[in-house]
Amino acid sequence: MLGVALGFAVQHYQMEKELYVLAGLLVGLGGAMCIAPLLREDSMLYNIVSDMQQMPIAMGRLAGVQFFSWFALFSMWIYTTSAVTQVHFGATDTVGAAFNSGANWVGVLFAAYNGFAALAATVIPGMQHRLGSCKTHLVNLWLGGAALLSFTVIKDPNWLMLPMVGIGFAWASILSIPYALLANHVPAHKMGTYMGIFNFFIVIPQLVAASLLGVMLKWFFHDQPLFALVIGGVSFIIAGLLALLVPENRDV
């Protein structure tokens, strides 16, 4: 119902068409939940919906962590080039030398955070031993959040290499710790199913980011792409806080 209502609202009030994507997502999820009980118990849709409804508590809490983590990442991937070329290189269009220089530098920055992620992967196990998985994930996500927020105060584009260290730690942590935590809580015979469902929480924030970020920037931030990175930084911080709610022991 919420998806249908949103679709009618977008049409009636002539809102941004990107919101149709979010409406369609909500309609699809709601439709699957309604149809599944009518199907045979050995059907794929029935089993997926049933497993989602019966997912372990830890998985449900990790879903929130994943949603905000990946929403932050998609904010970064979509808008860093626009933000850096506009704010740090002074580009006023997408064809000038300033834009090309900024876009090339963003390519270097993205390559750098992947390199830092490889180094972070060697450090994270030691952090987990000292802090536990959930607190380690909190620290790493907050490093990512601080990194994205720092784009608002760093003026020299060369210094943007420093935040890439934080992004690298967040990226390495996102690719490892949530899956390790999930593996501690799901039955072995359902591991493949739940890992597949868990990946929904990568796709869903991608769709939400694609449909909502542009609207949020237009409505609240005068189409300034730098604020997409601010939104991403706040999302990382929220994800870190939610990580503290995830139980590390199987018996919770």
Buried (B, 14 or more C-beta within 10 A) or exposed (E): EEBEEBBEEBEEEEBBEBBBBBBBBBBEBBEBEEEBEEEEEEEEEBBBBBBBEEBBEBBEBBBBBBBBBBBBBBBBEBBBBBBBBBBBBEBEEEEBEBBBBBBEBBEEBBEBBEEBBEEBBEEBEEBBEEEEBBBBBBBBBBBBBBBBBBBBEBEEBEEBBEBBBBBBBBBBBBEBBBBEBBEBBBEEEBEEBBEEBBEBBBEBBBBBBBBBBBBBBEEEBEEBBBBBBBBBBBBBBBBBBBBEBBBBEEEE
